[in-house]
């Protein structure tokens, strides 16, 4: 049943991604600081390409964390820290309100780290996550989880490849395929049962939504197959909810 649900979710996400909305036109602002420095990249370590004077207009193109790519009236482009742009005005003299992560910046970041908690077949699970974006829609991810149950404890280590259908949307579905190793240590009383370490594979579905400039909320459901040393394999389900920091 989980695999059928995953297939349906994949088809639905693909259809939705084909109808993603077009991005809006750039916002124009007027510089109020004595000058505005255009860096060659999104960071203070990048060299300054040019300086725009007070009273000149620039267009806001896209955002990457706290840096925003802009274009001058002469067509030159560069990166400006949001601290300077928060003091700019619109052409009509109104204050500029910089939004949260722009659609482009949601697909531009490379790294994510996070923490999650949930349920692993009746046991509580606490996970640490690290992910790297190969492309705007494909992400490599590793998870290290601690399992806390009434009758056994253990740990789970997995690696996966995730497909994020519409990364520029504030909320986007994703699917993942992966595998790893699970270790279970039963809590024996009179006779201590043997610990078990088995390989596992899983398919997952989920949703991820951007909360602030640096954080997103991620919900995920996974269906595991544990390849035991016995004749029969085990099927285990897991759900988690967590917060990721991206940069």
N, CA, C and O of each residue as an XYZ file, in Angstrom:
988
protein
N       0.811     -1.218      0.000
C       0.000      0.000      0.000
C       0.851      1.279      0.000
O       0.552      2.198     -0.762
N       1.924      1.368      0.848
C       2.751      2.565      0.803
C       3.398      2.799     -0.546
O       3.541      3.945     -0.972
N       3.801      1.701     -1.244
C       4.432      1.882     -2.553
C       3.429      2.378     -3.584
O       3.780      3.178     -4.451
N       2.169      1.908     -3.501
C       1.131      2.425     -4.400
C       0.880      3.899     -4.129
O       0.699      4.693     -5.052
N       0.873      4.255     -2.833
C       0.680      5.654     -2.477
C       1.829      6.507     -2.989
O       1.619      7.627     -3.455
N       3.047      5.975     -2.901
C       4.212      6.687     -3.416
C       4.114      6.912     -4.913
O       4.432      7.996     -5.401
N       3.668      5.874     -5.662
C       3.529      6.012     -7.111
C       2.492      7.081     -7.465
O       2.712      7.896     -8.362
N       1.353      7.069     -6.748
C       0.318      8.073     -6.998
C       0.829      9.468     -6.678
O       0.548     10.424     -7.401
N       1.585      9.578     -5.586
C       2.137     10.866     -5.184
C       3.124     11.386     -6.226
O       3.163     12.583     -6.510
N       3.923     10.475     -6.795
C       4.895     10.856     -7.822
C       4.202     11.399     -9.062
O       4.604     12.429     -9.603
N       3.151     10.702     -9.517
C       2.401     11.159    -10.696
C       1.766     12.509    -10.434
O       1.816     13.397    -11.284
N       1.156     12.672     -9.237
C       0.508     13.937     -8.909
C       1.516     15.069     -8.869
O       1.256     16.149     -9.401
N       2.677     14.836     -8.237
C       3.686     15.886     -8.156
C       4.223     16.271     -9.514
O       4.478     17.448     -9.772
N       4.398     15.284    -10.394
C       4.886     15.569    -11.738
C       3.899     16.408    -12.529
O       4.296     17.330    -13.242
N       2.604     16.093    -12.407
C       1.592     16.871    -13.107
C       1.535     18.303    -12.596
O       1.380     19.248    -13.370
N       1.665     18.450    -11.267
C       1.620     19.801    -10.702
C       2.820     20.610    -11.136
O       2.697     21.798    -11.434
N       4.004     19.966    -11.175
C       5.218     20.691    -11.541
C       5.177     21.180    -12.977
O       5.842     22.160    -13.313
N       4.422     20.529    -13.816
C       4.313     20.953    -15.211
C       3.501     22.237    -15.361
O       3.546     22.884    -16.407
N       2.751     22.610    -14.303
C       1.912     23.795    -14.363
C       2.388     24.869    -13.389
O       1.593     25.695    -12.939
N       3.688     24.862    -13.060
C       4.218     25.875    -12.144
C       4.055     27.266    -12.749
O       4.168     27.461    -13.960
N       3.788     28.216    -11.873
C       3.536     29.586    -12.336
C       4.828     30.280    -12.729
O       5.903     29.965    -12.219
N       4.703     31.226    -13.644
C       5.856     31.991    -14.083
C       6.245     33.011    -13.008
O       5.390     33.480    -12.257
N       7.525     33.350    -12.937
C       7.991     34.305    -11.947
C       7.556     35.713    -12.319
O       7.367     36.023    -13.496
N       7.395     36.575    -11.295
C       6.927     37.932    -11.505
C       8.080     38.812    -11.967
O       9.241     38.406    -11.912
N       7.747     40.048    -12.436
C       8.743     40.980    -12.919
C       9.551     41.536    -11.751
O       9.042     41.601    -10.633
N      10.825     41.945    -11.990
C      11.680     42.448    -10.905
C      11.091     43.698    -10.254
O      10.435     44.503    -10.915
N      11.335     43.852     -8.945
C      10.897     45.031     -8.211
C      11.953     46.116     -8.328
O      13.147     45.836     -8.216
N      11.526     47.348     -8.552
C      12.440     48.486     -8.675
C      12.472     49.276     -7.372
O      11.429     49.563     -6.784
N      13.693     49.629     -6.920
C      13.855     50.405     -5.695
C      14.847     51.541     -5.958
O      15.618     51.504     -6.916
N      14.808     52.560     -5.075
C      15.682     53.725     -5.199
C      16.651     53.728     -4.012
O      16.228     53.602     -2.863
N      17.944     53.871     -4.289
C      18.988     53.813     -3.271
C      18.905     55.041     -2.363
O      18.791     56.168     -2.845
N      18.964     54.815     -1.027
C      18.937     55.898     -0.059
C      20.261     56.052      0.688
O      20.542     57.122      1.228
N      21.082     54.990      0.725
C      22.406     55.101      1.323
C      23.307     55.956      0.433
O      22.994     56.160     -0.740
N      24.432     56.465      0.975
C      25.360     57.233      0.135
C      25.805     56.452     -1.105
O      26.056     57.034     -2.160
N      25.896     55.141     -0.961
C      26.251     54.306     -2.116
C      25.810     52.871     -1.831
O      25.534     52.501     -0.690
N      25.750     52.068     -2.906
C      25.363     50.669     -2.835
C      26.456     49.849     -3.519
O      26.756     50.077     -4.690
N      27.052     48.896     -2.799
C      28.147     48.105     -3.348
C      27.628     46.839     -4.016
O      26.883     46.066     -3.414
N      28.031     46.640     -5.263
C      27.689     45.430     -6.003
C      28.844     44.436     -5.876
O      29.932     44.674     -6.400
N      28.605     43.322     -5.180
C      29.613     42.266     -5.076
C      29.433     41.271     -6.217
O      28.345     41.145     -6.778
N      30.518     40.562     -6.557
C      30.456     39.598     -7.658
C      29.732     38.316     -7.267
O      29.333     37.548     -8.143
N      29.551     38.065     -5.962
C      28.845     36.876     -5.487
C      28.123     37.160     -4.182
O      28.283     38.239     -3.611
N      27.331     36.211     -3.703
C      26.528     36.420     -2.494
C      27.327     36.232     -1.209
O      27.122     35.262     -0.481
N      28.249     37.175     -0.932
C      29.055     37.122      0.280
C      30.033     38.278      0.317
O      30.427     38.804     -0.724
N      30.432     38.679      1.542
C      31.342     39.820      1.674
C      32.746     39.488      1.187
O      33.542     40.396      0.946
N      33.063     38.218      1.038
C      34.376     37.834      0.539
C      34.538     38.033     -0.957
O      35.659     37.992     -1.466
N      33.436     38.250     -1.675
C      33.511     38.490     -3.118
C      33.884     39.947     -3.382
O      33.463     40.834     -2.639
N      34.667     40.206     -4.429
C      35.085     41.591     -4.707
C      33.920     42.472     -5.140
O      32.914     41.988     -5.659
N      34.075     43.775     -4.915
C      33.085     44.766     -5.317
C      33.290     45.105     -6.785
O      34.376     45.517     -7.193
N      32.228     44.927     -7.580
C      32.321     45.177     -9.024
C      32.097     46.637     -9.359
O      32.785     47.193    -10.216
N      31.137     47.264     -8.689
C      30.817     48.655     -8.965
C      30.055     49.238     -7.782
O      29.646     48.512     -6.877
N      29.871     50.537     -7.796
C      29.154     51.250     -6.741
C      28.064     52.094     -7.387
O      28.312     52.802     -8.363
N      26.857     52.013     -6.836
C      25.729     52.810     -7.315
C      25.454     53.918     -6.300
O      25.413     53.658     -5.098
N      25.268     55.139     -6.769
C      25.102     56.294     -5.884
C      23.669     56.456     -5.396
O      22.736     55.866     -5.941
N      23.517     57.274     -4.350
C      22.197     57.594     -3.814
C      21.322     58.240     -4.898
O      21.782     59.073     -5.680
N      20.051     57.832     -4.918
C      19.104     58.361     -5.888
C      18.972     57.530     -7.144
O      18.017     57.702     -7.902
N      19.928     56.615     -7.383
C      19.834     55.744     -8.552
C      18.851     54.602     -8.293
O      18.608     54.233     -7.144
N      18.295     54.053     -9.358
C      17.340     52.944     -9.256
C      18.036     51.623     -9.565
O      18.928     51.555    -10.411
N      17.612     50.584     -8.866
C      18.092     49.229     -9.138
C      16.899     48.291     -9.111
O      15.880     48.584     -8.486
N      17.033     47.164     -9.793
C      15.999     46.135     -9.806
C      16.434     44.942     -8.966
O      17.582     44.507     -9.046
N      15.511     44.411     -8.158
C      15.785     43.232     -7.345
C      15.457     41.992     -8.177
O      14.308     41.797     -8.573
N      16.462     41.157     -8.444
C      16.297     40.013     -9.323
C      15.987     38.728     -8.568
O      14.960     38.100     -8.825
N      16.839     38.330     -7.658
C      16.608     37.113     -6.889
C      17.414     37.154     -5.606
O      18.300     37.993     -5.440
N      17.100     36.240     -4.701
C      17.677     36.260     -3.375
C      18.362     34.935     -3.064
O      17.911     33.873     -3.493
N      19.451     35.014     -2.316
C      20.150     33.835     -1.812
C      20.527     34.107     -0.358
O      21.468     34.849     -0.075
N      19.791     33.504      0.542
C      19.883     33.765      1.987
C      19.754     35.263      2.236
O      18.702     35.832      1.944
N      20.803     35.938      2.777
C      20.714     37.367      3.089
C      21.278     38.248      1.978
O      21.461     39.448      2.179
N      21.554     37.678      0.824
C      22.089     38.448     -0.296
C      21.091     38.448     -1.447
O      20.441     37.440     -1.725
N      20.984     39.590     -2.107
C      20.015     39.760     -3.195
C      20.746     40.224     -4.453
O      21.532     41.170     -4.418
N      20.474     39.549     -5.548
C      21.071     39.938     -6.825
C      20.268     41.092     -7.407
O      19.041     41.025     -7.467
N      20.959     42.161     -7.841
C      20.302     43.367     -8.339
C      20.887     43.740     -9.698
O      21.955     43.267    -10.089
N      20.153     44.608    -10.410
C      20.608     45.118    -11.705
C      20.450     46.632    -11.722
O      19.387     47.149    -11.380
N      21.484     47.334    -12.110
C      21.442     48.796    -12.162
C      20.740     49.274    -13.424
O      20.429     48.484    -14.315
N      20.495     50.581    -13.487
C      19.849     51.165    -14.661
C      20.699     51.003    -15.916
O      20.179     51.043    -17.031
N      22.011     50.820    -15.734
C      22.914     50.638    -16.872
C      23.049     49.165    -17.274
O      23.799     48.835    -18.193
N      22.324     48.290    -16.584
C      22.349     46.877    -16.944
C      23.399     46.046    -16.240
O      23.512     44.849    -16.504
N      24.185     46.662    -15.333
C      25.187     45.908    -14.581
C      24.506     45.156    -13.437
O      23.596     45.679    -12.794
N      24.958     43.921    -13.189
C      24.373     43.096    -12.136
C      25.391     42.781    -11.056
O      26.591     42.721    -11.321
N      24.909     42.579     -9.842
C      25.766     42.232     -8.716
C      24.930     41.817     -7.521
O      23.701     41.791     -7.587
N      25.616     41.489     -6.409
C      24.952     41.024     -5.197
C      25.103     42.064     -4.094
O      26.187     42.604     -3.877
N      23.977     42.341     -3.388
C      23.939     43.350     -2.327
C      23.355     42.717     -1.074
O      22.386     41.962     -1.149
N      23.949     43.026      0.087
C      23.407     42.500      1.341
C      22.078     43.169      1.652
O      21.880     44.346      1.351
N      21.164     42.411      2.258
C      19.818     42.910      2.509
C      19.802     44.105      3.457
O      18.854     44.890      3.424
N      20.833     44.269      4.309
C      20.850     45.402      5.233
C      20.786     46.729      4.489
O      20.102     47.652      4.932
N      21.489     46.839      3.362
C      21.451     48.077      2.593
C      20.132     48.247      1.844
O      19.622     49.361      1.722
N      19.584     47.145      1.345
C      18.350     47.236      0.565
C      17.130     47.524      1.441
O      16.121     48.027      0.948
N      17.213     47.208      2.734
C      16.080     47.507      3.607
C      15.883     49.003      3.802
O      14.821     49.439      4.244
N      16.901     49.790      3.474
C      16.791     51.239      3.601
C      16.448     51.910      2.276
O      16.431     53.139      2.200
N      16.175     51.136      1.234
C      15.781     51.716     -0.046
C      14.299     52.054     -0.031
O      13.564     51.652      0.871
N      13.869     52.805     -1.055
C      12.470     53.200     -1.202
C      11.971     52.789     -2.578
O      12.760     52.575     -3.499
N      10.656     52.681     -2.707
C      10.061     52.444     -4.012
C      10.096     53.745     -4.810
O      10.321     54.802     -4.221
N       9.881     53.709     -6.129
C       9.868     54.949     -6.923
C       8.839     55.964     -6.439
O       8.979     57.152     -6.725
N       7.803     55.528     -5.709
C       6.784     56.447     -5.181
C       7.118     56.946     -3.779
O       6.330     57.677     -3.179
N       8.300     56.552     -3.243
C       8.725     57.044     -1.944
C       8.328     56.196     -0.756
O       8.516     56.622      0.384
N       7.784     55.009     -0.981
C       7.369     54.146      0.119
C       8.511     53.220      0.541
O       9.411     52.927     -0.246
N       8.458     52.761      1.805
C       9.476     51.837      2.303
C       9.362     50.493      1.585
O       8.269     50.058      1.224
N      10.496     49.854      1.387
C      10.531     48.563      0.718
C      10.480     47.453      1.763
O      11.264     47.449      2.711
N       9.557     46.516      1.587
C       9.465     45.353      2.460
C      10.018     44.153      1.710
O       9.414     43.662      0.757
N      11.167     43.697      2.155
C      11.774     42.535      1.509
C      11.053     41.276      1.952
O      10.873     41.068      3.152
N      10.637     40.433      1.023
C       9.904     39.216      1.378
C      10.825     38.155      1.939
O      12.037     38.349      2.038
N      10.227     37.018      2.307
C      11.008     35.854      2.710
C      11.739     35.307      1.514
O      11.875     36.006      0.509
N      12.216     34.083      1.586
C      12.980     33.535      0.472
C      12.229     33.647     -0.851
O      11.101     33.169     -0.976
N      12.855     34.274     -1.826
C      12.236     34.409     -3.134
C      12.160     33.049     -3.809
O      12.906     32.141     -3.442
N      11.264     32.887     -4.800
C      11.160     31.593     -5.472
C      12.490     31.078     -6.007
O      12.768     29.881     -5.934
N      13.316     31.979     -6.546
C      14.588     31.533     -7.094
C      15.544     31.067     -6.008
O      16.266     30.089     -6.201
N      15.559     31.759     -4.858
C      16.512     31.400     -3.807
C      16.161     30.074     -3.166
O      17.043     29.402     -2.631
N      14.893     29.678     -3.203
C      14.525     28.385     -2.627
C      15.158     27.240     -3.402
O      15.376     26.161     -2.851
N      15.450     27.464     -4.659
C      16.100     26.429     -5.472
C      17.593     26.669     -5.614
O      18.285     25.875     -6.252
N      18.116     27.775     -5.019
C      19.511     28.136     -5.227
C      20.442     27.617     -4.139
O      21.630     27.429     -4.403
N      19.946     27.378     -2.918
C      20.847     26.963     -1.854
C      21.315     25.525     -2.069
O      20.640     24.725     -2.717
N      22.487     25.217     -1.508
C      23.102     23.912     -1.722
C      22.998     22.993     -0.510
O      22.772     21.793     -0.664
N      23.157     23.538      0.690
C      23.266     22.699      1.874
C      22.078     22.869      2.801
O      21.495     23.948      2.901
N      21.728     21.776      3.481
C      20.709     21.792      4.526
C      21.175     20.906      5.678
O      21.765     19.847      5.464
N      20.902     21.354      6.896
C      21.099     20.522      8.083
C      19.842     20.651      8.925
O      19.172     21.683      8.888
N      19.515     19.603      9.690
C      18.280     19.683     10.451
C      18.147     18.612     11.509
O      18.962     17.696     11.614
N      17.079     18.761     12.298
C      16.711     17.813     13.340
C      15.248     17.453     13.161
O      14.438     18.294     12.770
N      14.904     16.187     13.452
C      13.528     15.720     13.298
C      13.202     14.723     14.399
O      14.093     14.133     15.010
N      11.919     14.549     14.638
C      11.452     13.550     15.592
C      10.182     12.928     15.048
O       9.511     13.505     14.192
N       9.852     11.723     15.560
C       8.654     11.052     15.066
C       8.526      9.658     15.640
O       8.898      9.406     16.786
N       7.992      8.747     14.824
C       7.680      7.388     15.267
C       8.263      6.380     14.278
O       8.108      6.520     13.065
N       8.945      5.350     14.827
C       9.509      4.267     14.020
C       8.898      2.963     14.516
O       9.425      2.316     15.421
N       7.781      2.593     13.908
C       7.074      1.356     14.257
C       6.850      1.247     15.773
O       7.133      0.212     16.377
N       6.339      2.323     16.374
C       6.027      2.318     17.796
C       7.122      2.849     18.685
O       6.865      3.133     19.855
N       8.336      2.997     18.182
C       9.449      3.545     18.961
C       9.632      5.022     18.608
O       9.408      5.430     17.468
N      10.038      5.811     19.593
C      10.342      7.213     19.329
C      11.658      7.310     18.576
O      12.586      6.538     18.819
N      11.728      8.272     17.656
C      12.936      8.436     16.860
C      13.350      9.902     16.874
O      12.514     10.799     16.759
N      14.643     10.130     17.017
C      15.234     11.472     16.929
C      16.335     11.405     15.877
O      17.234     10.570     15.969
N      16.267     12.280     14.882
C      17.162     12.191     13.731
C      17.919     13.495     13.506
O      17.399     14.584     13.750
N      19.152     13.361     13.039
C      19.948     14.476     12.537
C      20.136     14.280     11.043
O      20.406     13.169     10.588
N      19.993     15.357     10.277
C      19.972     15.283      8.816
C      20.984     16.239      8.205
O      21.194     17.342      8.710
N      21.608     15.808      7.115
C      22.436     16.681      6.282
C      22.117     16.364      4.830
O      21.987     15.198      4.458
N      21.990     17.407      4.005
C      21.610     17.207      2.603
C      22.380     18.166      1.711
O      22.724     19.278      2.111
N      22.645     17.704      0.480
C      23.320     18.517     -0.518
C      22.536     18.449     -1.818
O      22.184     17.362     -2.275
N      22.257     19.609     -2.419
C      21.478     19.677     -3.655
C      22.388     19.487     -4.867
O      23.282     20.294     -5.119
N      22.147     18.416     -5.610
C      22.896     18.169     -6.843
C      22.420     19.079     -7.957
O      23.225     19.624     -8.711
N      21.101     19.243     -8.060
C      20.466     20.155     -9.013
C      19.349     20.873     -8.264
O      19.211     20.713     -7.051
N      18.556     21.659     -8.976
C      17.471     22.376     -8.310
C      16.385     21.442     -7.794
O      15.603     21.838     -6.931
N      16.315     20.196     -8.305
C      15.266     19.274     -7.877
C      15.782     17.985     -7.249
O      15.004     17.254     -6.636
N      17.079     17.684     -7.387
C      17.633     16.440     -6.849
C      18.532     16.729     -5.654
O      19.351     17.647     -5.687
N      18.370     15.936     -4.598
C      19.084     16.182     -3.349
C      19.623     14.868     -2.766
O      18.890     13.887     -2.638
N      20.900     14.868     -2.421
C      21.494     13.767     -1.685
C      21.348     14.034     -0.190
O      21.561     15.157      0.266
N      20.982     12.993      0.581
C      20.670     13.201      1.990
C      21.168     12.027      2.823
O      21.084     10.874      2.400
N      21.686     12.329      4.010
C      22.058     11.298      4.978
C      21.367     11.607      6.300
O      21.216     12.769      6.679
N      20.948     10.546      6.999
C      20.269     10.681      8.280
C      20.902      9.736      9.299
O      21.240      8.597      8.975
N      21.057     10.210     10.513
C      21.483      9.383     11.641
C      20.412      9.495     12.717
O      20.131     10.591     13.202
N      19.806      8.353     13.098
C      18.648      8.362     13.993
C      18.902      7.497     15.225
O      19.560      6.458     15.165
N      18.347      7.974     16.354
C      18.380      7.216     17.604
C      16.972      6.704     17.874
O      16.019      7.484     17.888
N      16.835      5.397     18.089
C      15.536      4.763     18.309
C      15.369      4.457     19.791
O      16.252      3.864     20.412
N      14.224      4.864     20.363
C      13.953      4.676     21.784
C      12.597      4.006     21.945
O      11.560      4.649     21.781
N      12.601      2.681     22.275
C      11.358      1.940     22.422
C      11.158      1.429     23.833
O      12.060      1.518     24.666
N       9.981      0.894     24.104
C       9.690      0.328     25.422
C      10.466     -0.958     25.665
O      10.859     -1.235     26.798
N      10.694     -1.752     24.612
C      11.322     -3.051     24.766
C      12.696     -3.143     24.097
O      13.409     -4.131     24.274
N      13.065     -2.116     23.330
C      14.371     -2.149     22.667
C      14.782     -0.733     22.279
O      13.934      0.141     22.098
N      16.070     -0.519     22.155
C      16.644      0.718     21.652
C      17.460      0.383     20.409
O      17.637     -0.785     20.066
N      17.952      1.417     19.744
C      18.776      1.142     18.578
C      19.146      2.407     17.837
O      18.924      3.517     18.322
N      19.708      2.229     16.662
C      20.058      3.352     15.808
C      19.814      2.973     14.346
O      19.772      1.797     13.982
N      19.658      4.001     13.532
C      19.373      3.828     12.103
C      20.199      4.840     11.327
O      20.160      6.034     11.621
N      20.938      4.371     10.347
C      21.727      5.243      9.472
C      21.299      5.007      8.029
O      21.313      3.872      7.555
N      20.920      6.071      7.333
C      20.430      5.934      5.963
C      21.034      6.996      5.051
O      21.457      8.063      5.497
N      21.060      6.672      3.770
C      21.396      7.616      2.717
C      20.334      7.522      1.636
O      19.801      6.441      1.385
N      20.018      8.643      0.991
C      18.921      8.618      0.023
C      19.121      9.670     -1.055
O      19.947     10.574     -0.933
N      18.341      9.520     -2.106
C      18.230     10.517     -3.172
C      16.786     10.976     -3.212
O      15.870     10.165     -3.344
N      16.587     12.288     -3.098
C      15.234     12.850     -3.071
C      14.985     13.693     -4.316
O      15.886     14.359     -4.826
N      13.755     13.650     -4.788
C      13.310     14.506     -5.890
C      12.285     15.488     -5.354
O      11.209     15.092     -4.906
N      12.625     16.784     -5.401
C      11.726     17.853     -4.960
C      11.040     18.400     -6.203
O      11.696     18.941     -7.093
N       9.726     18.260     -6.262
C       9.027     18.543     -7.511
C       9.060     20.018     -7.894
O       9.363     20.343     -9.042
N       8.755     20.920     -6.961
C       8.685     22.348     -7.286
C       9.426     23.122     -6.201
O       8.778     23.712     -5.336
N      10.770     23.141     -6.214
C      11.531     23.738     -5.112
C      11.299     25.231     -4.933
O      11.526     25.757     -3.844
N      10.849     25.931     -5.982
C      10.623     27.369     -5.854
C       9.306     27.703     -5.166
O       9.094     28.858     -4.797
N       8.419     26.736     -4.983
C       7.161     26.989     -4.282
C       7.401     27.025     -2.781
O       8.330     26.390     -2.282
N       6.574     27.760     -2.066
C       6.700     27.828     -0.608
C       6.473     26.458      0.018
O       7.147     26.114      0.989
N       5.546     25.669     -0.509
C       5.318     24.303     -0.049
C       5.422     23.379     -1.260
O       4.757     23.602     -2.271
N       6.251     22.349     -1.159
C       6.476     21.457     -2.295
C       6.480     19.998     -1.848
O       7.015     19.689     -0.784
N       5.897     19.097     -2.634
C       6.004     17.665     -2.334
C       7.357     17.124     -2.780
O       8.020     17.704     -3.640
N       7.755     16.005     -2.183
C       8.985     15.342     -2.607
C       8.849     13.838     -2.387
O       8.020     13.388     -1.596
N       9.666     13.075     -3.091
C       9.751     11.625     -2.903
C      11.211     11.259     -2.719
O      12.099     11.993     -3.153
N      11.463     10.131     -2.077
C      12.835      9.722     -1.827
C      12.965      8.207     -1.878
O      12.025      7.477     -1.565
N      14.137      7.752     -2.276
C      14.503      6.336     -2.282
C      15.863      6.211     -1.629
O      16.773      6.986     -1.926
N      16.010      5.226     -0.730
C      17.281      5.105     -0.045
C      17.438      3.770      0.652
O      16.610      2.869      0.519
N      18.509      3.671      1.387
C      18.800      2.460      2.137
C      19.794      2.752      3.232
O      20.299      3.868      3.353
N      20.075      1.725      4.042
C      21.015      1.926      5.122
C      21.115      0.721      6.022
O      20.935     -0.417      5.588
N      21.407      0.986      7.301
C      21.610     -0.057      8.297
C      20.823      0.298      9.545
O      20.817      1.450      9.980
N      20.144     -0.719     10.133
C      19.413     -0.527     11.384
C      19.968     -1.502     12.420
O      20.201     -2.675     12.125
N      20.174     -1.004     13.626
C      20.682     -1.830     14.726
C      19.666     -1.791     15.861
O      19.273     -0.714     16.309
N      19.243     -2.960     16.325
C      18.256     -3.082     17.403
C      18.895     -3.818     18.578
O      19.467     -4.896     18.416
N      18.788     -3.218     19.764
C      19.305     -3.834     20.986
C      18.135     -4.047     21.941
O      17.715     -3.101     22.608
N      17.592     -5.274     22.025
C      16.458     -5.533     22.922
C      16.831     -5.309     24.385
O      17.976     -5.505     24.792
N      15.831     -4.893     25.163
C      16.021     -4.701     26.601
C      15.654     -5.999     27.313
O      14.504     -6.181     27.713
N      16.608     -6.892     27.472
C      16.363     -8.171     28.118
C      16.313     -8.037     29.630
O      16.901     -7.116     30.197
N      15.623     -8.941     30.272
C      15.539     -8.931     31.734
C      16.313    -10.133     32.289
O      17.463     -9.981     32.700
N      15.707    -11.312     32.309
C      16.379    -12.502     32.830
C      17.381    -13.033     31.811
O      18.549    -13.260     32.128
N      16.910    -13.225     30.589
C      17.776    -13.692     29.513
C      17.927    -12.558     28.511
O      16.929    -12.073     27.979
N      19.141    -12.131     28.248
C      19.373    -11.010     27.338
C      19.347    -11.493     25.892
O      20.197    -12.295     25.505
N      18.383    -11.022     25.074
C      18.352    -11.403     23.659
C      19.553    -10.827     22.908
O      20.188     -9.876     23.366
N      19.850    -11.409     21.765
C      20.963    -10.939     20.960
C      20.611     -9.647     20.227
O      19.479     -9.460     19.781
N      21.602     -8.758     20.110
C      21.426     -7.563     19.306
C      21.368     -7.956     17.832
O      21.896     -8.990     17.424
N      20.706     -7.098     17.041
C      20.567     -7.361     15.607
C      21.014     -6.140     14.813
O      20.694     -5.003     15.162
N      21.756     -6.393     13.744
C      22.138     -5.346     12.801
C      21.796     -5.839     11.403
O      22.348     -6.836     10.936
N      20.873     -5.131     10.729
C      20.388     -5.567      9.417
C      20.421     -4.401      8.432
O      20.339     -3.236      8.819
N      20.543     -4.742      7.159
C      20.432     -3.726      6.113
C      18.965     -3.469      5.810
O      18.105     -4.307      6.082
N      18.690     -2.296      5.242
C      17.315     -1.917      4.976
C      17.238     -1.020      3.749
O      18.221     -0.380      3.376
N      16.080     -0.978      3.133
C      15.800     -0.077      2.007
C      14.430      0.537      2.238
O      13.581     -0.050      2.908
N      14.220      1.724      1.677
C      12.941      2.384      1.920
C      12.543      3.281      0.751
O      13.371      3.676     -0.070
N      11.242      3.590      0.706
C      10.678      4.609     -0.179
C       9.916      5.596      0.691
O       9.244      5.195      1.641
N      10.013      6.870      0.379
C       9.376      7.878      1.211
C       8.658      8.940      0.401
O       8.976      9.174     -0.765
N       7.683      9.580      1.036
C       6.979     10.726      0.467
C       6.905     11.794      1.539
O       6.987     11.490      2.729
N       6.749     13.045      1.125
C       6.676     14.097      2.130
C       6.353     15.454      1.549
O       6.153     15.616      0.345
N       6.310     16.429      2.451
C       6.098     17.834      2.103
C       7.137     18.671      2.828
O       7.511     18.369      3.961
N       7.604     19.732      2.163
C       8.534     20.668      2.790
C       8.064     22.079      2.517
O       7.717     22.416      1.385
N       8.050     22.911      3.559
C       7.564     24.276      3.419
C       8.498     25.267      4.082
O       9.001     25.008      5.175
N       8.743     26.419      3.427
C       9.643     27.446      3.944
C       8.929     28.286      4.986
O       7.830     28.786      4.746
N       9.565     28.443      6.158
C       8.992     29.196      7.272
C       9.572     30.602      7.358
O       8.822     31.568      7.503
N      10.901     30.733      7.272
C      11.581     32.020      7.371
C      12.676     32.075      6.316
O      12.722     31.256      5.398
N      13.567     33.073      6.472
C      14.646     33.240      5.508
C      15.631     32.074      5.499
O      16.308     31.848      4.496
N      15.718     31.332      6.600
C      16.725     30.287      6.704
C      16.171     28.921      7.091
O      16.912     27.938      7.055
N      14.903     28.823      7.457
C      14.373     27.571      7.992
C      13.195     27.057      7.168
O      12.412     27.830      6.614
N      13.093     25.733      7.103
C      11.941     25.097      6.482
C      11.453     23.959      7.369
O      12.219     23.372      8.132
N      10.167     23.662      7.254
C       9.532     22.567      7.973
C       9.371     21.401      7.013
O       8.919     21.582      5.883
N       9.742     20.194      7.462
C       9.677     19.029      6.594
C       8.939     17.891      7.285
O       9.258     17.530      8.418
N       7.943     17.325      6.590
C       7.200     16.161      7.070
C       7.441     15.018      6.095
O       7.414     15.214      4.880
N       7.679     13.811      6.638
C       8.004     12.693      5.763
C       7.438     11.383      6.321
O       7.414     11.153      7.530
N       6.988     10.541      5.396
C       6.531      9.188      5.714
C       7.395      8.213      4.918
O       7.576      8.386      3.713
N       7.932      7.179      5.595
C       8.786      6.196      4.939
C       8.250      4.788      5.165
O       7.721      4.471      6.231
N       8.395      3.959      4.152
C       8.065      2.540      4.244
C       9.361      1.744      4.056
O       9.953      1.757      2.977
N       9.796      1.046      5.124
C      11.050      0.308      5.120
C      10.824     -1.183      4.867
O       9.790     -1.739      5.237
N      11.800     -1.810      4.235
C      11.934     -3.263      4.198
C      13.266     -3.586      4.857
O      14.320     -3.163      4.381
N      13.216     -4.352      5.979
C      14.428     -4.744      6.697
C      14.804     -6.155      6.272
O      14.012     -7.085      6.423
N      16.011     -6.315      5.741
C      16.482     -7.609      5.250
C      17.160     -8.357      6.405
O      18.348     -8.172      6.673
N      16.392     -9.187      7.067
C      16.891     -9.898      8.235
C      17.662    -11.145      7.832
O      17.620    -11.577      6.680
N      18.372    -11.719      8.811
C      19.108    -12.970      8.574
C      18.190    -14.180      8.603
O      18.602    -15.292      8.273
N      16.933    -13.954      9.003
C      15.960    -15.043      8.991
C      15.335    -15.163      7.597
O      15.671    -14.395      6.696
N      14.439    -16.115      7.427
C      13.831    -16.350      6.119
C      12.881    -15.232      5.713
O      12.715    -14.979      4.520
N      12.252    -14.555      6.671
C      11.266    -13.525      6.357
C      11.828    -12.132      6.644
O      12.469    -11.907      7.670
N      11.576    -11.201      5.717
C      11.950     -9.806      5.911
C      10.859     -9.085      6.688
O       9.734     -9.575      6.791
N      11.191     -7.927      7.230
C      10.244     -7.153      8.013
C       9.886     -5.866      7.272
O      10.731     -5.261      6.611
N       8.629     -5.457      7.391
C       8.181     -4.178      6.851
C       7.889     -3.233      8.015
O       7.124     -3.566      8.920
N       8.504     -2.059      7.982
C       8.405     -1.090      9.071
C       8.069      0.271      8.482
O       8.572      0.633      7.418
N       7.229      1.019      9.166
C       6.874      2.374      8.726
C       7.426      3.401      9.709
O       7.579      3.131     10.900
N       7.719      4.579      9.180
C       8.250      5.671      9.997
C       7.648      6.991      9.512
O       7.493      7.201      8.308
N       7.313      7.869     10.439
C       6.945      9.234     10.075
C       7.739     10.193     10.949
O       7.976      9.921     12.126
N       8.146     11.306     10.372
C       8.929     12.301     11.105
C       8.481     13.709     10.732
O       7.937     13.934      9.650
N       8.714     14.641     11.629
C       8.525     16.065     11.379
C       9.742     16.780     11.938
O      10.178     16.486     13.051
N      10.297     17.722     11.173
C      11.516     18.377     11.639
C      11.744     19.727     10.989
O      11.013     20.136     10.088
N      12.771     20.406     11.464
C      13.149     21.712     10.962
C      14.533     21.629     10.329
O      15.454     21.051     10.906
N      14.676     22.216      9.129
C      15.957     22.249      8.430
C      16.430     23.674      8.310
O      15.635     24.587      8.085
N      17.738     23.866      8.461
C      18.390     25.155      8.227
C      19.130     25.054      6.903
O      19.907     24.121      6.699
N      18.901     25.997      6.005
C      19.544     25.907      4.688
C      20.467     27.088      4.438
O      20.235     28.192      4.931
N      21.528     26.837      3.654
C      22.503     27.886      3.336
C      23.217     27.550      2.041
O      24.079     28.309      1.597
